[in-house]
Amino acid sequence: MSVYAVFLSEPNEKSWNDLKAKYPSRNFILSENMAFVAPEDVTLTSDIMEVVGVGKDTDQLGIVFELDSYNGFHRGELWEWLGKFK
């Protein structure tokens, strides 16, 4: 199961609401511009981009990364969430 990091260039509440609707128990909104998602089914980064409205036909700019590894210093709740999907 993969975890994806979603970065938006500009905050967009609709993008995060759409992400929450598609992956209700498998998302972690970290900030106005960044979220994580762990879809149950195998998916493509382009599928997640479509959910959050990023693309050449929209005004929303962003990037989706599939995470192979991660490291950092942040609140415990983020590490707990990420640990569920290892």
N, C-alpha and C positions, 0 to 999 in steps of 0.2 A: 504494500500500500504506500502510495507516495504522498508527500506533503508538498504543497506549492506555496510560494510567497507571491503575493500580488501587490504591486506598487502602482499607485495612481499619481500622475503628475499634479493633479489638482484634486482637492477633496470632492467627493461626489456621494451624497447620502443614498441616492437611488442605486448606485453601483453596489454599495454594501447591503442595502435592503434586498436587492436581487440575489446577491451571494448567499445571504441568510435564508432566503426562500428556497433556493435550489439545494443548499447543503445545510439544513437547519441545525443539526447537532455536530457538524463537522467543520465549523468555521471559528476563527479567532480574529476579531477586528482589533488590531493593535493600536492604530491611530487613524486619523482622518485620511491618511495616504497609504497605509499599509495593513494588509491582512494575510492570514494564513488559511488554507483550506486543505482538507484531506478527504477527497471523494472516495466513496466506497468502491466504485467501479473504476477500472483503468480509464484514464481520460487523457486528453491532449491539452497542452497549454493553450492552444487556440480555442478549445471548448470553454475553458475558464474565462479567457478574454471575452468571448461572446457573452457569457453570463453577466460580466461586469460592464459590458458596453464599450470595450476598447476595440478600436479598429479603424481602418481607413475611411469608413463611411460614417464615422461619428466624430464628435469634437473631443471625446475622452481619450487622453493619451495615457499609456501605462505599459507595464511589463509584467509578465508572469514567468517565474522561475520554478523548475522542479528542483527540490532540495535533495542533494546527495548527503550532505553533512552540514552541521551548523555548530557555532560556538559563539559565546558572547556573555554579557552580563545584563540581566533583566529581571523583572519581577518573577517570583516563583510560579505564579499562575500560568505564565507563558511556557515555562519548562515543563510543568505538569501536563499542559495541553499537548505540547509536542511529544512528550513521552508516551502518550496514549497511542500514537500512530507509528511507533518505531517498527 
